[in-house]
Each structure stands twice: as C-alpha cells, then as structure tokens.
Amino acid sequence: MSQAGPLRVIAIDGPAAAGKGTLARRLAATLGLPYLDTGLLYRAVGRRVLDRGADPRDAVLAEAEAKALSARDLERGDLRGPEADFAASAVAAIPAVRAALVAFQRRFGEERGAVLDGRDIGTVIFPDAPVKLFVTASVTERARRRHLELLGRGIQADPAQVEAEIRDRDAQDANRPVAPLKPAPDAVTIDTTALDAEQAFQAAIKVVELTLYTTGR
Ligand code: DC
C-alpha cells in the first residue's frame, strides 16, 4: 500500500507506554514511510541540560540546548530510564523548547511524508495530517508494560513506583499550558488495554485504509 498526495503524514499521539512506538514503527515499515519518535527530541534536550549539571526546568538553558540539538544527540544510549523520562517531560513543558523543535519535525514530515509519534503531532505539528491516531491504554496496563520493558533491559524496578511515575508524567504532559497531551478533535482513538501489538496494528491499518479510501490520497 502506498500513499500519494500532498501530505503523507500519519500523526500518532498518546500517553507514555501506550504502544505508540511499536505501532508507529510497524506502520512506517508497512507504508514505506520514514519514522520519527519525537519523544527522543525532548529526551535529548533533557539530557543535554542534565549534562551541564542543571535543572531541566531552567527555561533559558533548556531553550539554548534545544537550539543546539544535533542528530548525534538522538543516538545517545542514555535517553531512556526514569531520569531521562522526567528531564524530557520537564523540558517539554517549556514553550521556547517546543518552539525550537517545531521546524525540525515539520521538515522531517514534509520531505517524504512520515509517521511521527508524540504528544502534539495531530494538534500542533501537523494539524492537517490525513491520518491521526490517539493511542492510549489504562494506566495500570501501561505501568505493567513499562515494568516489563525495564526488566527486559536488566533494570529492576518497583512496579508501584513505575505506576506512580507514569501517573506523574501523564499529569505533567496533560496539564501543561502549551501543547498539552490531548487527542485532536479528528483523531481516531485506539485503546490498546486489551490489544496485543498485532491487534493494535490491525486496528490502525483499518483507519489508514479507510482514510485513503475516503480522501483518495
Ligand atoms: O514519548 P516519550 O515518552 O519518549 O516522550 C518523552 C517526553 O517528551 C514525554 O513526557 C512528553 C514529551 N513529549 C512531548 O511533550 N511532545 C512530543 N511530541 C513528544 C514527547
């Protein structure tokens, strides 16, 4: 299947550990589109601020680091884990940091089309994307998956603490004044609580096919 048309962008938003990344990667591979995990941009900015021994809530420093971000920063091996999670969420609440990262994301999507996942792709970055998915799951299920993922990477964690951290990050991402996490009015929600990765993919591809059908793109 291939998409033709002016803006071949698939926007995937949703809270942490809902299955966005797995789904986005598979959609991109199936449709032959590039994939951008936009959370990595915020993670890398947060890391750069931490490298300076500074507080990721420092708006002036975080903006400077966002402007200085390079492709190499996205390849760092320390962009995951609780410290990086919180630094990312903190810098993501700073309007000037978000503004500094908009152009990169739009350029990426406009070049050849793309699947992008994040929190504000369908609401802010590509409000005209032909396909918008909001991928979510219950907080208990997301905490269970994140805990398993940490174990898989050899990191021991307390399940209750993992759930508490997910709740904190949800609150921070959803309650910030700029580009808060929320579904675009025209997004299709996929609740993956009771779905495995294959079922989530099947649900998503149906939406994509229907959109291509109805818009002729
Ligand atoms: O998707 P993720 O967990 O890797 O994202 C890390 C943090 O970055 C998350 O707490 C919210 C923020 N983020 C954002 O505000 N906007 C995006 N488009 C992507 C991520």
py3Dmol code that shows the C-alpha trace and the ligand (Angstrom):
import py3Dmol

protein = """\
ATOM      1  CA  MET A   1       0.000   0.000   0.000  1.00  0.00           C
ATOM      2  CA  SER A   2       1.350   3.464  -0.692  1.00  0.00           C
ATOM      3  CA  GLN A   3       0.047   6.922  -0.023  1.00  0.00           C
ATOM      4  CA  ALA A   4       0.091   9.588  -2.662  1.00  0.00           C
ATOM      5  CA  GLY A   5      -0.861  13.179  -2.038  1.00  0.00           C
ATOM      6  CA  PRO A   6       0.464  16.413  -0.680  1.00  0.00           C
ATOM      7  CA  LEU A   7       0.906  15.499   2.949  1.00  0.00           C
ATOM      8  CA  ARG A   8       1.571  11.848   3.582  1.00  0.00           C
ATOM      9  CA  VAL A   9       1.744  12.222   7.323  1.00  0.00           C
ATOM     10  CA  ILE A  10       0.437   9.854   9.961  1.00  0.00           C
ATOM     11  CA  ALA A  11       0.240  11.510  13.372  1.00  0.00           C
ATOM     12  CA  ILE A  12       0.246   9.244  16.404  1.00  0.00           C
ATOM     13  CA  ASP A  13      -0.211  10.747  19.848  1.00  0.00           C
ATOM     14  CA  GLY A  14      -0.876   9.322  23.272  1.00  0.00           C
ATOM     15  CA  PRO A  15       0.464   8.898  26.795  1.00  0.00           C
ATOM     16  CA  ALA A  16       3.648   7.078  27.823  1.00  0.00           C
ATOM     17  CA  ALA A  17       3.854   3.307  27.297  1.00  0.00           C
ATOM     18  CA  ALA A  18       0.566   3.015  25.380  1.00  0.00           C
ATOM     19  CA  GLY A  19       2.234   1.246  22.452  1.00  0.00           C
ATOM     20  CA  LYS A  20       2.701   4.257  20.136  1.00  0.00           C
ATOM     21  CA  GLY A  21       6.296   3.487  19.224  1.00  0.00           C
ATOM     22  CA  THR A  22       5.736  -0.158  18.322  1.00  0.00           C
ATOM     23  CA  LEU A  23       2.696   0.750  16.269  1.00  0.00           C
ATOM     24  CA  ALA A  24       4.315   3.741  14.576  1.00  0.00           C
ATOM     25  CA  ARG A  25       7.406   1.766  13.566  1.00  0.00           C
ATOM     26  CA  ARG A  26       5.314  -1.006  12.030  1.00  0.00           C
ATOM     27  CA  LEU A  27       3.019   1.400  10.178  1.00  0.00           C
ATOM     28  CA  ALA A  28       6.042   3.229   8.806  1.00  0.00           C
ATOM     29  CA  ALA A  29       7.647  -0.018   7.614  1.00  0.00           C
ATOM     30  CA  THR A  30       4.380  -1.232   6.057  1.00  0.00           C
ATOM     31  CA  LEU A  31       3.675   2.052   4.273  1.00  0.00           C
ATOM     32  CA  GLY A  32       7.287   2.700   3.271  1.00  0.00           C
ATOM     33  CA  LEU A  33       7.417   5.975   5.194  1.00  0.00           C
ATOM     34  CA  PRO A  34      10.191   7.378   7.402  1.00  0.00           C
ATOM     35  CA  TYR A  35       9.539   7.264  11.161  1.00  0.00           C
ATOM     36  CA  LEU A  36      10.287   9.902  13.791  1.00  0.00           C
ATOM     37  CA  ASP A  37       9.976   9.268  17.517  1.00  0.00           C
ATOM     38  CA  THR A  38       9.576  12.902  18.601  1.00  0.00           C
ATOM     39  CA  GLY A  39       9.905  11.981  22.284  1.00  0.00           C
ATOM     40  CA  LEU A  40      13.594  11.423  21.546  1.00  0.00           C
ATOM     41  CA  LEU A  41      13.999  15.123  20.759  1.00  0.00           C
ATOM     42  CA  TYR A  42      12.729  16.104  24.216  1.00  0.00           C
ATOM     43  CA  ARG A  43      14.735  13.322  25.840  1.00  0.00           C
ATOM     44  CA  ALA A  44      17.920  14.517  24.146  1.00  0.00           C
ATOM     45  CA  VAL A  45      17.298  18.135  25.193  1.00  0.00           C
ATOM     46  CA  GLY A  46      16.696  16.985  28.775  1.00  0.00           C
ATOM     47  CA  ARG A  47      19.950  15.011  28.696  1.00  0.00           C
ATOM     48  CA  ARG A  48      21.917  17.969  27.409  1.00  0.00           C
ATOM     49  CA  VAL A  49      20.625  20.066  30.315  1.00  0.00           C
ATOM     50  CA  LEU A  50      21.470  17.300  32.807  1.00  0.00           C
ATOM     51  CA  ASP A  51      24.977  17.069  31.283  1.00  0.00           C
ATOM     52  CA  ARG A  52      25.510  20.639  32.412  1.00  0.00           C
ATOM     53  CA  GLY A  53      24.527  19.670  35.941  1.00  0.00           C
ATOM     54  CA  ALA A  54      21.498  21.948  35.595  1.00  0.00           C
ATOM     55  CA  ASP A  55      17.779  21.652  36.339  1.00  0.00           C
ATOM     56  CA  PRO A  56      15.695  20.657  33.258  1.00  0.00           C
ATOM     57  CA  ARG A  57      13.095  23.227  34.374  1.00  0.00           C
ATOM     58  CA  ASP A  58      15.616  26.010  33.676  1.00  0.00           C
ATOM     59  CA  ALA A  59      13.864  27.596  30.696  1.00  0.00           C
ATOM     60  CA  VAL A  60      16.778  29.702  29.431  1.00  0.00           C
ATOM     61  CA  LEU A  61      19.264  26.853  29.457  1.00  0.00           C
ATOM     62  CA  ALA A  62      16.784  24.315  28.072  1.00  0.00           C
ATOM     63  CA  GLU A  63      15.936  26.609  25.146  1.00  0.00           C
ATOM     64  CA  ALA A  64      19.642  27.047  24.341  1.00  0.00           C
ATOM     65  CA  GLU A  65      20.142  23.270  24.420  1.00  0.00           C
ATOM     66  CA  ALA A  66      17.093  22.717  22.199  1.00  0.00           C
ATOM     67  CA  LYS A  67      18.517  25.141  19.646  1.00  0.00           C
ATOM     68  CA  ALA A  68      21.891  23.375  19.779  1.00  0.00           C
ATOM     69  CA  LEU A  69      20.429  19.878  19.352  1.00  0.00           C
ATOM     70  CA  SER A  70      22.129  17.745  16.703  1.00  0.00           C
ATOM     71  CA  ALA A  71      21.302  14.410  15.082  1.00  0.00           C
ATOM     72  CA  ARG A  72      24.096  12.789  17.119  1.00  0.00           C
ATOM     73  CA  ASP A  73      22.269  13.641  20.354  1.00  0.00           C
ATOM     74  CA  LEU A  74      19.420  11.364  19.266  1.00  0.00           C
ATOM     75  CA  GLU A  75      21.776   8.390  19.123  1.00  0.00           C
ATOM     76  CA  ARG A  76      22.843   8.600  22.780  1.00  0.00           C
ATOM     77  CA  GLY A  77      22.420   5.421  24.796  1.00  0.00           C
ATOM     78  CA  ASP A  78      21.094   7.165  27.905  1.00  0.00           C
ATOM     79  CA  LEU A  79      17.815   8.599  26.605  1.00  0.00           C
ATOM     80  CA  ARG A  80      15.604   6.074  28.420  1.00  0.00           C
ATOM     81  CA  GLY A  81      15.015   5.399  32.105  1.00  0.00           C
ATOM     82  CA  PRO A  82      13.392   7.368  34.918  1.00  0.00           C
ATOM     83  CA  GLU A  83      15.899  10.256  34.974  1.00  0.00           C
ATOM     84  CA  ALA A  84      15.630  10.828  31.211  1.00  0.00           C
ATOM     85  CA  ASP A  85      11.812  10.436  31.388  1.00  0.00           C
ATOM     86  CA  PHE A  86      11.494  13.241  33.879  1.00  0.00           C
ATOM     87  CA  ALA A  87      14.025  15.529  32.267  1.00  0.00           C
ATOM     88  CA  ALA A  88      12.175  15.103  28.949  1.00  0.00           C
ATOM     89  CA  SER A  89       8.797  15.835  30.471  1.00  0.00           C
ATOM     90  CA  ALA A  90      10.197  18.920  32.255  1.00  0.00           C
ATOM     91  CA  VAL A  91      11.828  20.476  29.174  1.00  0.00           C
ATOM     92  CA  ALA A  92       8.731  19.602  27.119  1.00  0.00           C
ATOM     93  CA  ALA A  93       6.654  21.927  29.313  1.00  0.00           C
ATOM     94  CA  ILE A  94       8.794  24.944  28.312  1.00  0.00           C
ATOM     95  CA  PRO A  95       7.199  26.834  25.379  1.00  0.00           C
ATOM     96  CA  ALA A  96      10.526  28.036  23.936  1.00  0.00           C
ATOM     97  CA  VAL A  97      11.851  24.464  23.841  1.00  0.00           C
ATOM     98  CA  ARG A  98       8.772  23.284  21.945  1.00  0.00           C
ATOM     99  CA  ALA A  99       9.040  26.223  19.550  1.00  0.00           C
ATOM    100  CA  ALA A 100      12.694  25.394  18.849  1.00  0.00           C
ATOM    101  CA  LEU A 101      11.782  21.827  17.838  1.00  0.00           C
ATOM    102  CA  VAL A 102       8.778  22.533  15.589  1.00  0.00           C
ATOM    103  CA  ALA A 103      10.681  23.280  12.382  1.00  0.00           C
ATOM    104  CA  PHE A 104      12.746  20.080  12.553  1.00  0.00           C
ATOM    105  CA  GLN A 105       9.612  17.927  12.982  1.00  0.00           C
ATOM    106  CA  ARG A 106       7.738  19.655  10.137  1.00  0.00           C
ATOM    107  CA  ARG A 107      10.706  19.405   7.793  1.00  0.00           C
ATOM    108  CA  PHE A 108      11.049  15.721   8.583  1.00  0.00           C
ATOM    109  CA  GLY A 109       7.388  15.055   7.755  1.00  0.00           C
ATOM    110  CA  GLU A 110       7.223  17.276   4.699  1.00  0.00           C
ATOM    111  CA  GLU A 111      10.249  15.835   2.922  1.00  0.00           C
ATOM    112  CA  ARG A 112       8.850  12.429   2.025  1.00  0.00           C
ATOM    113  CA  GLY A 113       5.867  12.062   4.321  1.00  0.00           C
ATOM    114  CA  ALA A 114       6.335  10.237   7.615  1.00  0.00           C
ATOM    115  CA  VAL A 115       4.861   8.545  10.607  1.00  0.00           C
ATOM    116  CA  LEU A 116       5.542  10.685  13.676  1.00  0.00           C
ATOM    117  CA  ASP A 117       4.670   9.805  17.253  1.00  0.00           C
ATOM    118  CA  GLY A 118       4.497  12.109  20.246  1.00  0.00           C
ATOM    119  CA  ARG A 119       2.022  14.170  22.239  1.00  0.00           C
ATOM    120  CA  ASP A 120       1.098  17.061  19.933  1.00  0.00           C
ATOM    121  CA  ILE A 121       1.657  15.769  16.410  1.00  0.00           C
ATOM    122  CA  GLY A 122      -2.012  15.853  15.398  1.00  0.00           C
ATOM    123  CA  THR A 123      -2.836  19.000  17.383  1.00  0.00           C
ATOM    124  CA  VAL A 124       0.163  21.286  16.742  1.00  0.00           C
ATOM    125  CA  ILE A 125       2.866  19.905  14.457  1.00  0.00           C
ATOM    126  CA  PHE A 126       0.654  18.516  11.679  1.00  0.00           C
ATOM    127  CA  PRO A 127      -2.927  19.665  12.342  1.00  0.00           C
ATOM    128  CA  ASP A 128      -3.727  18.807   8.696  1.00  0.00           C
ATOM    129  CA  ALA A 129      -2.368  15.258   8.782  1.00  0.00           C
ATOM    130  CA  PRO A 130      -4.750  12.995   6.856  1.00  0.00           C
ATOM    131  CA  VAL A 131      -4.463  10.236   9.471  1.00  0.00           C
ATOM    132  CA  LYS A 132      -4.441  10.949  13.204  1.00  0.00           C
ATOM    133  CA  LEU A 133      -4.429   8.241  15.818  1.00  0.00           C
ATOM    134  CA  PHE A 134      -4.645   8.683  19.574  1.00  0.00           C
ATOM    135  CA  VAL A 135      -3.198   5.551  21.136  1.00  0.00           C
ATOM    136  CA  THR A 136      -3.957   5.007  24.788  1.00  0.00           C
ATOM    137  CA  ALA A 137      -4.345   2.297  27.454  1.00  0.00           C
ATOM    138  CA  SER A 138      -5.242   2.153  31.137  1.00  0.00           C
ATOM    139  CA  VAL A 139      -2.565   3.433  33.468  1.00  0.00           C
ATOM    140  CA  THR A 140      -2.294   0.016  35.139  1.00  0.00           C
ATOM    141  CA  GLU A 141      -1.642  -1.701  31.818  1.00  0.00           C
ATOM    142  CA  ARG A 142       0.851   0.939  30.718  1.00  0.00           C
ATOM    143  CA  ALA A 143       2.726   0.596  34.021  1.00  0.00           C
ATOM    144  CA  ARG A 144       2.769  -3.194  33.595  1.00  0.00           C
ATOM    145  CA  ARG A 145       4.278  -2.852  30.104  1.00  0.00           C
ATOM    146  CA  ARG A 146       6.845  -0.269  31.185  1.00  0.00           C
ATOM    147  CA  HIS A 147       7.868  -2.503  34.106  1.00  0.00           C
ATOM    148  CA  LEU A 148       8.334  -5.466  31.747  1.00  0.00           C
ATOM    149  CA  GLU A 149      10.316  -3.271  29.362  1.00  0.00           C
ATOM    150  CA  LEU A 150      12.631  -2.191  32.197  1.00  0.00           C
ATOM    151  CA  LEU A 151      13.113  -5.815  33.280  1.00  0.00           C
ATOM    152  CA  GLY A 152      13.914  -6.714  29.673  1.00  0.00           C
ATOM    153  CA  ARG A 153      16.680  -4.127  29.776  1.00  0.00           C
ATOM    154  CA  GLY A 154      18.008  -5.625  33.017  1.00  0.00           C
ATOM    155  CA  ILE A 155      16.652  -2.811  35.200  1.00  0.00           C
ATOM    156  CA  GLN A 156      14.956  -3.896  38.452  1.00  0.00           C
ATOM    157  CA  ALA A 157      12.133  -1.564  39.432  1.00  0.00           C
ATOM    158  CA  ASP A 158       9.302  -1.481  41.933  1.00  0.00           C
ATOM    159  CA  PRO A 159       6.013  -1.888  39.967  1.00  0.00           C
ATOM    160  CA  ALA A 160       4.191   0.561  42.265  1.00  0.00           C
ATOM    161  CA  GLN A 161       6.892   3.153  41.681  1.00  0.00           C
ATOM    162  CA  VAL A 162       6.751   2.632  37.901  1.00  0.00           C
ATOM    163  CA  GLU A 163       2.995   3.249  38.012  1.00  0.00           C
ATOM    164  CA  ALA A 164       3.431   6.349  40.190  1.00  0.00           C
ATOM    165  CA  GLU A 165       5.997   7.751  37.750  1.00  0.00           C
ATOM    166  CA  ILE A 166       3.699   7.148  34.790  1.00  0.00           C
ATOM    167  CA  ARG A 167       0.858   8.936  36.597  1.00  0.00           C
ATOM    168  CA  ASP A 168       3.132  11.896  37.400  1.00  0.00           C
ATOM    169  CA  ARG A 169       4.328  12.151  33.808  1.00  0.00           C
ATOM    170  CA  ASP A 170       0.748  11.865  32.460  1.00  0.00           C
ATOM    171  CA  ALA A 171      -0.280  14.726  34.744  1.00  0.00           C
ATOM    172  CA  GLN A 172       2.705  16.859  33.744  1.00  0.00           C
ATOM    173  CA  ASP A 173       2.182  16.225  29.999  1.00  0.00           C
ATOM    174  CA  ALA A 174      -1.604  16.708  30.085  1.00  0.00           C
ATOM    175  CA  ASN A 175      -1.743  19.772  32.343  1.00  0.00           C
ATOM    176  CA  ARG A 176       0.947  21.972  30.806  1.00  0.00           C
ATOM    177  CA  PRO A 177      -0.382  25.137  29.189  1.00  0.00           C
ATOM    178  CA  VAL A 178       1.428  24.648  25.837  1.00  0.00           C
ATOM    179  CA  ALA A 179       0.605  21.728  23.548  1.00  0.00           C
ATOM    180  CA  PRO A 180      -0.830  19.540  26.311  1.00  0.00           C
ATOM    181  CA  LEU A 181      -1.358  15.857  25.646  1.00  0.00           C
ATOM    182  CA  LYS A 182      -4.862  15.500  24.243  1.00  0.00           C
ATOM    183  CA  PRO A 183      -6.488  13.904  21.217  1.00  0.00           C
ATOM    184  CA  ALA A 184      -7.014  16.127  18.173  1.00  0.00           C
ATOM    185  CA  PRO A 185     -10.767  16.554  17.579  1.00  0.00           C
ATOM    186  CA  ASP A 186     -10.467  14.467  14.400  1.00  0.00           C
ATOM    187  CA  ALA A 187      -8.191  11.753  15.825  1.00  0.00           C
ATOM    188  CA  VAL A 188      -9.325   8.141  15.989  1.00  0.00           C
ATOM    189  CA  THR A 189      -8.666   6.692  19.445  1.00  0.00           C
ATOM    190  CA  ILE A 190      -7.235   3.193  19.723  1.00  0.00           C
ATOM    191  CA  ASP A 191      -7.367   1.836  23.266  1.00  0.00           C
ATOM    192  CA  THR A 192      -4.717  -0.889  23.459  1.00  0.00           C
ATOM    193  CA  THR A 193      -5.504  -2.002  27.030  1.00  0.00           C
ATOM    194  CA  ALA A 194      -6.863  -5.329  25.826  1.00  0.00           C
ATOM    195  CA  LEU A 195      -5.000  -5.476  22.497  1.00  0.00           C
ATOM    196  CA  ASP A 196      -1.666  -7.049  21.679  1.00  0.00           C
ATOM    197  CA  ALA A 197       0.700  -5.388  19.209  1.00  0.00           C
ATOM    198  CA  GLU A 198      -0.779  -7.280  16.237  1.00  0.00           C
ATOM    199  CA  GLN A 199      -4.368  -6.339  17.134  1.00  0.00           C
ATOM    200  CA  ALA A 200      -3.365  -2.697  17.616  1.00  0.00           C
ATOM    201  CA  PHE A 201      -1.670  -2.726  14.210  1.00  0.00           C
ATOM    202  CA  GLN A 202      -4.770  -4.245  12.562  1.00  0.00           C
ATOM    203  CA  ALA A 203      -6.961  -1.552  14.136  1.00  0.00           C
ATOM    204  CA  ALA A 204      -4.611   1.185  12.938  1.00  0.00           C
ATOM    205  CA  ILE A 205      -4.213  -0.102   9.407  1.00  0.00           C
ATOM    206  CA  LYS A 206      -8.011  -0.192   9.071  1.00  0.00           C
ATOM    207  CA  VAL A 207      -8.118   3.514   9.904  1.00  0.00           C
ATOM    208  CA  VAL A 208      -5.350   4.237   7.417  1.00  0.00           C
ATOM    209  CA  GLU A 209      -7.067   2.251   4.656  1.00  0.00           C
ATOM    210  CA  LEU A 210     -10.411   3.897   5.333  1.00  0.00           C
ATOM    211  CA  THR A 211      -8.820   7.346   5.190  1.00  0.00           C
ATOM    212  CA  LEU A 212      -7.018   6.627   1.949  1.00  0.00           C
ATOM    213  CA  TYR A 213     -10.273   5.305   0.538  1.00  0.00           C
ATOM    214  CA  THR A 214     -12.417   8.249   1.556  1.00  0.00           C
ATOM    215  CA  THR A 215      -9.910  11.002   0.729  1.00  0.00           C
ATOM    216  CA  GLY A 216      -8.419   9.333  -2.329  1.00  0.00           C
ATOM    217  CA  ARG A 217      -4.888  10.196  -1.047  1.00  0.00           C
TER     218      ARG A 217
END
"""
ligand_1 = """\
20
DC
O 7.136 9.605 24.054
P 8.194 9.713 25.153
O 7.791 9.045 26.435
O 9.547 9.277 24.696
O 8.300 11.288 25.457
C 9.145 11.809 26.449
C 8.553 13.106 26.995
O 8.592 14.111 25.993
C 7.098 12.985 27.442
O 6.988 13.061 28.862
C 6.381 14.144 26.827
C 7.369 14.804 25.926
N 6.900 14.875 24.536
C 6.159 15.954 24.165
O 5.830 16.796 25.009
N 5.779 16.111 22.872
C 6.102 15.189 21.953
N 5.726 15.377 20.684
C 6.843 14.037 22.323
C 7.220 13.899 23.639
"""
view = py3Dmol.view(width=600, height=400)
view.addModel(protein, "pdb")
view.setStyle({"model": 0}, {"cartoon": {"style": "trace"}})
view.addModel(ligand_1, "xyz")
view.setStyle({"model": 1}, {"stick": {}})
view.zoomTo()
view.show()
